Amino acid sequence: MIKHMNRTVISQHLPKPAWYALRTKSRCEKIVLQQLQKRGITAYLPLLSQTKKYLRKIRTTEMPVVPGYVFTFIASNQSVQALEVVHAVSFIKFEQQLAAIPESDIEILRRISGDQIQVSSEPISLEPGMEVTLRAGALAGLKGRIVARKGKQVLLVDFHYLGATLALDVDQHQLQLT
């Protein structure tokens, strides 16, 4: 009976699962994702379709939204099991603790990868440094900052928890100044 009570106490103190960013070797994100899923670990790799036109053909490929990272939904004590996967390098840490990523950031990545944003070459009337908000589309409400003009609208969305900056081409009619 005492053993049964100890098990109950232990189960109450197990760490809650959260999203963590697992760094991978360069261009190995899809392999790591497959291996994690084979081990029963919930993993997510946001992908965007990229269409490239060559002289004689058009090729569409899926590229990671955040290159070099796969997102895992695990308890912090399962990190060693995830790191045992081939081509997994390390987790993002803050002060020697795994840095949990809020569910809201993962939801933004899901929205980005589901929208399949295409490259646009329309000129912009907005200036670098302006804070903007998307007002239409699957990413409505997303806030960012324009960092470069380069003859088209470039909206950089800074994910503080991911340690990465994501550049998106957006039609100027979908933006409003913040």
Z-matrix of the N, CA and C atoms (Angstrom, degrees):
N
C 1 1.433
C 2 1.519 1 110.65
N 3 1.310 2 117.91 1 -35.97
C 4 1.459 3 121.06 2 178.41
C 5 1.523 4 110.06 3 -65.77
N 6 1.338 5 116.26 4 -41.01
C 7 1.459 6 119.33 5 177.68
C 8 1.517 7 110.89 6 -60.02
N 9 1.313 8 117.13 7 -40.68
C 10 1.464 9 120.60 8 179.58
C 11 1.532 10 110.35 9 -62.74
N 12 1.312 11 116.76 10 -40.12
C 13 1.468 12 120.35 11 179.61
C 14 1.527 13 110.42 12 -66.94
N 15 1.321 14 118.32 13 -38.43
C 16 1.461 15 120.99 14 178.73
C 17 1.520 16 111.08 15 -63.90
N 18 1.314 17 117.70 16 -39.20
C 19 1.464 18 120.92 17 178.30
C 20 1.524 19 110.64 18 -62.21
N 21 1.308 20 116.33 19 -40.26
C 22 1.454 21 120.26 20 179.40
C 23 1.522 22 110.55 21 -63.60
N 24 1.301 23 116.99 22 -43.92
C 25 1.459 24 121.41 23 179.66
C 26 1.528 25 110.32 24 -64.19
N 27 1.316 26 117.51 25 -43.14
C 28 1.458 27 121.55 26 -179.92
C 29 1.523 28 110.17 27 -62.86
N 30 1.329 29 118.34 28 -43.73
C 31 1.457 30 120.16 29 -177.22
C 32 1.523 31 111.70 30 -64.94
N 33 1.318 32 119.06 31 -26.41
C 34 1.459 33 121.40 32 178.32
C 35 1.523 34 111.53 33 -74.12
N 36 1.313 35 118.04 34 -22.24
C 37 1.463 36 121.57 35 -176.41
C 38 1.525 37 113.27 36 -102.12
N 39 1.326 38 118.55 37 6.73
C 40 1.451 39 120.09 38 177.00
C 41 1.523 40 109.76 39 -68.11
N 42 1.341 41 117.25 40 141.41
C 43 1.458 42 119.23 41 179.52
C 44 1.523 43 111.58 42 -64.29
N 45 1.333 44 114.96 43 143.10
C 46 1.465 45 120.33 44 178.74
C 47 1.519 46 109.31 45 -76.99
N 48 1.324 47 117.63 46 142.54
C 49 1.470 48 119.86 47 176.94
C 50 1.533 49 110.75 48 -64.51
N 51 1.315 50 115.14 49 147.59
C 52 1.467 51 122.42 50 177.35
C 53 1.523 52 107.69 51 -150.07
N 54 1.314 53 115.98 52 169.64
C 55 1.468 54 121.21 53 177.04
C 56 1.518 55 109.24 54 -84.51
N 57 1.326 56 115.63 55 133.64
C 58 1.461 57 122.20 56 176.95
C 59 1.528 58 108.67 57 -133.56
N 60 1.332 59 116.17 58 146.38
C 61 1.463 60 121.48 59 179.23
C 62 1.522 61 109.20 60 -91.99
N 63 1.323 62 116.16 61 119.85
C 64 1.462 63 123.29 62 178.84
C 65 1.524 64 108.39 63 -101.56
N 66 1.326 65 116.38 64 117.29
C 67 1.466 66 121.24 65 179.33
C 68 1.522 67 108.80 66 -76.51
N 69 1.346 68 114.91 67 139.33
C 70 1.458 69 121.01 68 -179.53
C 71 1.521 70 109.98 69 -120.19
N 72 1.316 71 115.77 70 166.94
C 73 1.459 72 119.53 71 171.06
C 74 1.517 73 108.14 72 -65.96
N 75 1.317 74 116.45 73 157.14
C 76 1.453 75 121.94 74 -177.24
C 77 1.525 76 111.74 75 -56.04
N 78 1.315 77 116.51 76 130.21
C 79 1.468 78 125.64 77 176.92
C 80 1.527 79 113.98 78 61.77
N 81 1.318 80 116.76 79 27.55
C 82 1.469 81 120.91 80 179.26
C 83 1.534 82 111.94 81 -116.81
N 84 1.323 83 117.46 82 15.48
C 85 1.463 84 120.75 83 -175.04
C 86 1.525 85 112.50 84 -60.74
N 87 1.318 86 117.81 85 -44.73
C 88 1.470 87 120.93 86 -177.43
C 89 1.526 88 111.75 87 -67.13
N 90 1.331 89 116.98 88 -35.83
C 91 1.466 90 121.01 89 178.28
C 92 1.524 91 109.96 90 -66.50
N 93 1.332 92 116.56 91 -44.45
C 94 1.471 93 120.92 92 179.39
C 95 1.525 94 109.73 93 -63.22
N 96 1.331 95 117.28 94 -42.08
C 97 1.465 96 121.36 95 178.46
C 98 1.533 97 110.75 96 -57.57
N 99 1.323 98 117.19 97 -47.60
C 100 1.466 99 121.14 98 -179.52
C 101 1.527 100 111.34 99 -61.97
N 102 1.327 101 116.81 100 -42.85
C 103 1.463 102 120.20 101 -178.55
C 104 1.527 103 111.74 102 -67.42
N 105 1.333 104 116.71 103 -39.04
C 106 1.466 105 119.92 104 177.15
C 107 1.523 106 110.58 105 -62.63
N 108 1.321 107 116.78 106 -44.25
C 109 1.458 108 120.73 107 -179.81
C 110 1.526 109 111.49 108 -65.11
N 111 1.343 110 118.09 109 -35.25
C 112 1.467 111 121.01 110 176.26
C 113 1.527 112 111.37 111 -63.56
N 114 1.327 113 116.54 112 -30.76
C 115 1.468 114 121.01 113 179.27
C 116 1.525 115 112.32 114 -85.15
N 117 1.328 116 117.15 115 0.81
C 118 1.459 117 120.63 116 179.08
C 119 1.518 118 113.85 117 83.06
N 120 1.324 119 117.51 118 15.81
C 121 1.458 120 121.69 119 179.27
C 122 1.532 121 108.42 120 -93.56
N 123 1.323 122 116.26 121 129.38
C 124 1.460 123 120.78 122 177.92
C 125 1.513 124 108.40 123 -70.28
N 126 1.320 125 116.19 124 121.89
C 127 1.465 126 121.16 125 -177.90
C 128 1.519 127 109.37 126 -137.46
N 129 1.330 128 115.58 127 154.36
C 130 1.462 129 121.61 128 -177.75
C 131 1.522 130 109.09 129 -139.79
N 132 1.317 131 115.54 130 132.05
C 133 1.465 132 122.00 131 176.64
C 134 1.525 133 107.97 132 -128.26
N 135 1.338 134 117.78 133 102.49
C 136 1.468 135 119.48 134 179.15
C 137 1.525 136 110.32 135 -71.39
N 138 1.327 137 115.95 136 128.62
C 139 1.457 138 122.18 137 -177.59
C 140 1.518 139 110.73 138 -122.77
N 141 1.333 140 115.84 139 147.79
C 142 1.457 141 122.90 140 173.24
C 143 1.518 142 108.27 141 -121.21
N 144 1.315 143 116.20 142 139.29
C 145 1.461 144 120.70 143 175.86
C 146 1.520 145 109.09 144 -79.34
N 147 1.311 146 116.41 145 131.77
C 148 1.455 147 122.46 146 176.61
C 149 1.521 148 107.52 147 -119.81
N 150 1.313 149 114.77 148 128.49
C 151 1.457 150 120.17 149 177.53
C 152 1.515 151 108.36 150 -106.56
N 153 1.318 152 116.16 151 124.24
C 154 1.464 153 121.64 152 178.19
C 155 1.518 154 108.66 153 -117.18
N 156 1.318 155 114.71 154 134.20
C 157 1.459 156 120.25 155 178.98
C 158 1.522 157 108.88 156 -101.28
N 159 1.305 158 115.15 157 124.09
C 160 1.441 159 121.89 158 176.23
C 161 1.532 160 107.92 159 -108.15
N 162 1.300 161 117.17 160 176.47
C 163 1.460 162 121.28 161 -176.80
C 164 1.532 163 112.08 162 -56.42
N 165 1.327 164 117.37 163 -43.88
C 166 1.460 165 120.04 164 -174.81
C 167 1.526 166 114.68 165 -116.89
N 168 1.316 167 118.28 166 0.67
C 169 1.464 168 119.08 167 -177.90
C 170 1.524 169 111.09 168 -155.31
N 171 1.302 170 114.49 169 164.94
C 172 1.458 171 122.70 170 174.91
C 173 1.522 172 106.42 171 -119.94
N 174 1.326 173 116.56 172 129.52
C 175 1.462 174 121.04 173 -177.53
C 176 1.533 175 109.38 174 -123.57
N 177 1.323 176 115.65 175 131.99
C 178 1.456 177 121.52 176 176.59
C 179 1.524 178 108.39 177 -110.67
N 180 1.313 179 115.74 178 127.46
C 181 1.461 180 120.83 179 178.23
C 182 1.520 181 109.22 180 -128.43
N 183 1.309 182 116.29 181 157.49
C 184 1.451 183 121.39 182 175.98
C 185 1.518 184 108.43 183 -103.77
N 186 1.330 185 115.24 184 121.81
C 187 1.461 186 122.05 185 -178.65
C 188 1.530 187 109.33 186 -114.41
N 189 1.337 188 118.21 187 145.71
C 190 1.465 189 120.78 188 178.23
C 191 1.533 190 111.28 189 -63.76
N 192 1.326 191 115.90 190 140.12
C 193 1.465 192 121.35 191 175.73
C 194 1.526 193 109.15 192 -65.95
N 195 1.322 194 116.77 193 -40.79
C 196 1.467 195 122.50 194 177.96
C 197 1.528 196 106.74 195 -118.63
N 198 1.335 197 117.07 196 92.56
C 199 1.465 198 119.55 197 -176.32
C 200 1.534 199 112.15 198 -59.90
N 201 1.323 200 114.79 199 138.41
C 202 1.464 201 120.59 200 176.08
C 203 1.516 202 114.76 201 89.80
N 204 1.342 203 118.34 202 4.53
C 205 1.463 204 120.64 203 -177.62
C 206 1.519 205 111.62 204 -136.74
N 207 1.341 206 115.24 205 142.97
C 208 1.456 207 124.29 206 169.74
C 209 1.523 208 104.97 207 -123.75
N 210 1.316 209 116.87 208 140.14
C 211 1.464 210 120.95 209 -177.31
C 212 1.519 211 109.31 210 -100.11
N 213 1.331 212 115.94 211 129.13
C 214 1.457 213 121.84 212 -177.51
C 215 1.520 214 109.88 213 -115.81
N 216 1.324 215 115.85 214 143.57
C 217 1.465 216 121.82 215 176.09
C 218 1.514 217 106.62 216 -109.40
N 219 1.331 218 114.97 217 94.98
C 220 1.464 219 121.20 218 -174.86
C 221 1.518 220 109.99 219 -140.11
N 222 1.317 221 115.43 220 165.11
C 223 1.458 222 120.94 221 167.89
C 224 1.528 223 106.49 222 -79.31
N 225 1.307 224 116.84 223 149.22
C 226 1.472 225 119.59 224 -175.74
C 227 1.523 226 112.70 225 -58.22
N 228 1.336 227 118.14 226 -27.96
C 229 1.470 228 119.98 227 179.69
C 230 1.533 229 112.52 228 -77.36
N 231 1.334 230 118.71 229 -2.67
C 232 1.462 231 122.27 230 176.88
C 233 1.527 232 111.74 231 -97.24
N 234 1.312 233 117.81 232 4.91
C 235 1.466 234 120.61 233 -175.19
C 236 1.524 235 112.39 234 -63.41
N 237 1.310 236 118.00 235 -35.50
C 238 1.468 237 120.94 236 179.84
C 239 1.519 238 110.28 237 -63.28
N 240 1.322 239 117.18 238 -40.66
C 241 1.463 240 121.67 239 178.82
C 242 1.533 241 110.01 240 -61.68
N 243 1.318 242 117.91 241 -39.99
C 244 1.470 243 120.99 242 179.03
C 245 1.530 244 111.19 243 -70.56
N 246 1.320 245 117.41 244 -35.25
C 247 1.466 246 120.90 245 -179.58
C 248 1.527 247 113.06 246 -71.79
N 249 1.325 248 117.42 247 -16.80
C 250 1.465 249 120.76 248 179.23
C 251 1.524 250 112.32 249 -73.49
N 252 1.310 251 117.36 250 -10.88
C 253 1.459 252 121.86 251 179.85
C 254 1.532 253 108.84 252 -69.83
N 255 1.333 254 115.88 253 139.98
C 256 1.461 255 120.97 254 178.91
C 257 1.518 256 109.31 255 -62.13
N 258 1.319 257 117.81 256 137.24
C 259 1.462 258 127.27 257 179.71
C 260 1.521 259 114.02 258 77.02
N 261 1.334 260 119.27 259 2.65
C 262 1.464 261 121.75 260 172.22
C 263 1.526 262 107.35 261 -82.52
N 264 1.330 263 116.92 262 135.16
C 265 1.466 264 120.30 263 -174.98
C 266 1.521 265 111.90 264 -105.96
N 267 1.330 266 117.61 265 -58.53
C 268 1.461 267 120.75 266 -177.22
C 269 1.519 268 109.57 267 -167.73
N 270 1.320 269 115.65 268 168.65
C 271 1.455 270 121.80 269 174.17
C 272 1.521 271 108.81 270 -98.37
N 273 1.318 272 116.40 271 154.47
C 274 1.464 273 120.28 272 172.36
C 275 1.522 274 106.80 273 -72.16
N 276 1.326 275 115.60 274 129.30
C 277 1.465 276 120.72 275 -178.56
C 278 1.517 277 110.08 276 -125.31
N 279 1.321 278 114.94 277 153.88
C 280 1.453 279 122.66 278 173.93
C 281 1.514 280 107.08 279 -131.44
N 282 1.330 281 116.62 280 116.26
C 283 1.466 282 122.85 281 -177.23
C 284 1.534 283 111.44 282 53.08
N 285 1.308 284 116.69 283 51.23
C 286 1.466 285 125.68 284 176.51
C 287 1.526 286 113.95 285 66.25
N 288 1.322 287 118.75 286 8.03
C 289 1.462 288 122.91 287 176.60
C 290 1.522 289 109.39 288 -112.71
N 291 1.315 290 117.12 289 144.69
C 292 1.457 291 119.96 290 175.77
C 293 1.527 292 108.88 291 -59.20
N 294 1.315 293 116.54 292 133.05
C 295 1.465 294 121.66 293 -179.47
C 296 1.517 295 109.30 294 -87.44
N 297 1.320 296 116.90 295 108.89
C 298 1.465 297 121.68 296 179.21
C 299 1.524 298 109.28 297 -74.08
N 300 1.322 299 115.13 298 141.37
C 301 1.459 300 121.83 299 179.30
C 302 1.524 301 107.48 300 -102.95
N 303 1.325 302 117.20 301 128.23
C 304 1.471 303 119.33 302 -179.89
C 305 1.526 304 112.01 303 -61.60
N 306 1.308 305 115.77 304 146.85
C 307 1.465 306 121.79 305 178.45
C 308 1.526 307 110.62 306 -57.63
N 309 1.334 308 118.16 307 -31.38
C 310 1.469 309 120.99 308 -179.99
C 311 1.528 310 111.39 309 -63.78
N 312 1.330 311 118.59 310 -35.76
C 313 1.467 312 121.44 311 177.29
C 314 1.530 313 110.95 312 -69.23
N 315 1.315 314 116.89 313 -38.62
C 316 1.468 315 120.28 314 177.11
C 317 1.528 316 108.88 315 -65.66
N 318 1.329 317 117.93 316 -38.54
C 319 1.463 318 121.41 317 178.45
C 320 1.528 319 110.83 318 -63.41
N 321 1.325 320 117.82 319 -38.13
C 322 1.469 321 120.91 320 176.67
C 323 1.524 322 109.92 321 -63.59
N 324 1.319 323 117.26 322 -42.67
C 325 1.467 324 120.55 323 177.48
C 326 1.525 325 110.83 324 -62.29
N 327 1.327 326 117.52 325 -38.59
C 328 1.463 327 120.63 326 177.62
C 329 1.527 328 110.97 327 -63.90
N 330 1.322 329 115.87 328 -40.56
C 331 1.465 330 120.11 329 179.52
C 332 1.529 331 110.50 330 -66.99
N 333 1.322 332 116.81 331 -40.45
C 334 1.465 333 120.67 332 -179.95
C 335 1.522 334 110.50 333 -64.44
N 336 1.304 335 117.35 334 -47.73
C 337 1.459 336 120.02 335 -176.22
C 338 1.525 337 111.76 336 -71.16
N 339 1.320 338 118.56 337 -23.64
C 340 1.453 339 121.07 338 178.93
C 341 1.516 340 113.32 339 -82.94
N 342 1.336 341 117.22 340 -17.49
C 343 1.461 342 120.72 341 -175.40
C 344 1.517 343 112.78 342 -85.39
N 345 1.309 344 117.68 343 -21.55
C 346 1.469 345 123.11 344 -178.52
C 347 1.527 346 111.33 345 48.94
N 348 1.311 347 116.41 346 62.74
C 349 1.452 348 122.65 347 -179.04
C 350 1.517 349 110.04 348 -67.00
N 351 1.311 350 116.66 349 129.99
C 352 1.454 351 122.33 350 -179.15
C 353 1.525 352 110.11 351 -98.93
N 354 1.316 353 115.21 352 155.25
C 355 1.452 354 121.09 353 178.73
C 356 1.517 355 109.49 354 -72.11
N 357 1.330 356 115.97 355 135.00
C 358 1.458 357 122.41 356 -179.56
C 359 1.513 358 108.67 357 -120.70
N 360 1.334 359 117.02 358 146.43
C 361 1.463 360 119.64 359 179.57
C 362 1.523 361 112.01 360 -116.84
N 363 1.342 362 118.27 361 27.44
C 364 1.453 363 122.04 362 179.04
C 365 1.526 364 109.96 363 -76.53
N 366 1.349 365 117.60 364 140.98
C 367 1.461 366 120.25 365 176.76
C 368 1.527 367 110.71 366 -68.34
N 369 1.334 368 116.55 367 154.00
C 370 1.459 369 120.22 368 -178.78
C 371 1.519 370 110.85 369 -113.65
N 372 1.310 371 115.22 370 156.93
C 373 1.459 372 120.47 371 174.72
C 374 1.519 373 110.04 372 -110.82
N 375 1.307 374 117.61 373 1.20
C 376 1.459 375 122.23 374 178.99
C 377 1.523 376 109.35 375 -90.67
N 378 1.320 377 115.90 376 151.98
C 379 1.456 378 121.47 377 -177.24
C 380 1.526 379 111.23 378 -104.42
N 381 1.334 380 118.07 379 150.87
C 382 1.467 381 120.67 380 175.81
C 383 1.525 382 111.37 381 -56.83
N 384 1.317 383 115.02 382 141.86
C 385 1.454 384 121.45 383 179.98
C 386 1.518 385 113.55 384 97.73
N 387 1.319 386 117.59 385 -15.29
C 388 1.465 387 120.59 386 -179.23
C 389 1.528 388 109.84 387 -73.38
N 390 1.338 389 114.72 388 136.23
C 391 1.454 390 121.28 389 175.44
C 392 1.522 391 107.64 390 -84.62
N 393 1.331 392 116.89 391 130.97
C 394 1.456 393 121.93 392 -177.71
C 395 1.525 394 110.99 393 -132.46
N 396 1.342 395 115.13 394 160.96
C 397 1.459 396 122.73 395 176.35
C 398 1.513 397 108.01 396 -131.36
N 399 1.334 398 116.55 397 135.89
C 400 1.463 399 120.36 398 174.55
C 401 1.522 400 107.93 399 -73.81
N 402 1.337 401 116.98 400 132.13
C 403 1.460 402 120.02 401 -178.03
C 404 1.517 403 113.26 402 -110.93
N 405 1.332 404 118.37 403 -2.18
C 406 1.463 405 120.83 404 -179.44
C 407 1.521 406 109.82 405 -145.59
N 408 1.316 407 115.70 406 162.88
C 409 1.460 408 120.87 407 177.27
C 410 1.514 409 112.57 408 89.03
N 411 1.317 410 115.38 409 -176.45
C 412 1.464 411 121.35 410 -177.21
C 413 1.522 412 112.50 411 -67.03
N 414 1.325 413 117.35 412 -20.31
C 415 1.462 414 121.11 413 -178.29
C 416 1.519 415 112.32 414 -100.38
N 417 1.330 416 119.01 415 16.46
C 418 1.462 417 122.85 416 -178.01
C 419 1.523 418 110.48 417 -51.77
N 420 1.335 419 115.89 418 134.44
C 421 1.456 420 122.05 419 -179.50
C 422 1.516 421 114.07 420 94.20
N 423 1.318 422 118.02 421 -10.87
C 424 1.457 423 122.32 422 -179.75
C 425 1.527 424 109.23 423 -70.65
N 426 1.322 425 116.91 424 130.28
C 427 1.463 426 121.82 425 -177.70
C 428 1.510 427 110.51 426 -107.49
N 429 1.314 428 115.94 427 145.01
C 430 1.450 429 120.50 428 179.32
C 431 1.505 430 111.45 429 -161.82
N 432 1.315 431 114.92 430 -168.77
C 433 1.457 432 121.28 431 -176.52
C 434 1.519 433 108.31 432 -137.98
N 435 1.350 434 115.57 433 134.26
C 436 1.462 435 120.10 434 176.57
C 437 1.520 436 107.35 435 -79.09
N 438 1.331 437 116.41 436 129.12
C 439 1.460 438 119.76 437 -176.88
C 440 1.527 439 113.71 438 -113.02
N 441 1.323 440 117.24 439 -18.35
C 442 1.462 441 118.49 440 -178.81
C 443 1.519 442 109.78 441 -149.40
N 444 1.316 443 115.94 442 144.44
C 445 1.465 444 120.45 443 179.19
C 446 1.520 445 110.22 444 -85.40
N 447 1.274 446 119.98 445 -61.06
C 448 1.461 447 126.26 446 174.29
C 449 1.537 448 113.57 447 45.21
N 450 1.324 449 118.27 448 27.99
C 451 1.459 450 121.45 449 175.98
C 452 1.516 451 115.06 450 78.37
N 453 1.309 452 118.57 451 3.46
C 454 1.457 453 121.55 452 177.76
C 455 1.526 454 108.89 453 -152.84
N 456 1.329 455 116.61 454 166.89
C 457 1.461 456 120.46 455 179.72
C 458 1.518 457 109.54 456 -80.19
N 459 1.290 458 115.92 457 126.06
C 460 1.456 459 120.12 458 175.26
C 461 1.516 460 107.12 459 -125.62
N 462 1.307 461 115.95 460 117.20
C 463 1.451 462 122.42 461 178.92
C 464 1.521 463 108.20 462 -105.59
N 465 1.320 464 117.38 463 116.58
C 466 1.468 465 120.56 464 177.35
C 467 1.520 466 108.64 465 -96.80
N 468 1.314 467 116.07 466 124.13
C 469 1.448 468 122.08 467 178.52
C 470 1.516 469 107.22 468 -105.76
N 471 1.317 470 117.22 469 120.18
C 472 1.457 471 121.55 470 -176.51
C 473 1.524 472 109.91 471 -96.79
N 474 1.331 473 116.90 472 114.28
C 475 1.454 474 122.20 473 174.81
C 476 1.520 475 107.24 474 -92.71
N 477 1.321 476 117.83 475 101.97
C 478 1.466 477 121.54 476 -175.63
C 479 1.523 478 112.56 477 -61.83
N 480 1.319 479 117.64 478 -34.75
C 481 1.457 480 120.25 479 -175.97
C 482 1.514 481 112.38 480 -80.18
N 483 1.322 482 116.89 481 -18.70
C 484 1.452 483 119.59 482 -176.82
C 485 1.514 484 112.12 483 -94.18
N 486 1.317 485 117.59 484 -14.95
C 487 1.451 486 120.57 485 -178.20
C 488 1.514 487 112.40 486 68.38
N 489 1.327 488 117.01 487 27.65
C 490 1.455 489 120.84 488 -178.09
C 491 1.525 490 109.74 489 -139.04
N 492 1.330 491 115.89 490 158.83
C 493 1.452 492 122.53 491 175.09
C 494 1.512 493 107.35 492 -120.10
N 495 1.316 494 115.94 493 134.96
C 496 1.452 495 121.80 494 -175.80
C 497 1.519 496 109.21 495 -113.89
N 498 1.343 497 118.40 496 124.51
C 499 1.461 498 123.12 497 179.07
C 500 1.524 499 109.23 498 -97.93
N 501 1.330 500 115.82 499 126.48
C 502 1.459 501 121.92 500 179.86
C 503 1.519 502 109.96 501 -124.53
N 504 1.326 503 117.82 502 136.10
C 505 1.460 504 122.37 503 170.72
C 506 1.518 505 108.24 504 -84.87
N 507 1.340 506 116.69 505 127.39
C 508 1.450 507 121.02 506 -176.02
C 509 1.520 508 109.01 507 -134.12
N 510 1.340 509 117.47 508 138.33
C 511 1.455 510 122.55 509 176.05
C 512 1.527 511 109.58 510 -63.64
N 513 1.330 512 118.00 511 135.54
C 514 1.461 513 121.41 512 -174.00
C 515 1.520 514 112.07 513 -61.87
N 516 1.312 515 119.33 514 -23.92
C 517 1.468 516 121.91 515 178.94
C 518 1.519 517 112.41 516 -73.71
N 519 1.321 518 117.35 517 -13.56
C 520 1.466 519 120.76 518 178.70
C 521 1.515 520 112.39 519 -93.38
N 522 1.329 521 117.70 520 1.88
C 523 1.464 522 121.07 521 -177.67
C 524 1.514 523 111.91 522 -110.15
N 525 1.332 524 113.92 523 150.56
C 526 1.453 525 119.96 524 169.49
C 527 1.522 526 106.97 525 -138.65
N 528 1.315 527 115.61 526 149.51
C 529 1.465 528 119.92 527 179.11
C 530 1.515 529 109.55 528 -69.83
N 531 1.324 530 116.08 529 141.47
C 532 1.469 531 120.77 530 179.77
C 533 1.504 532 109.97 531 -90.26
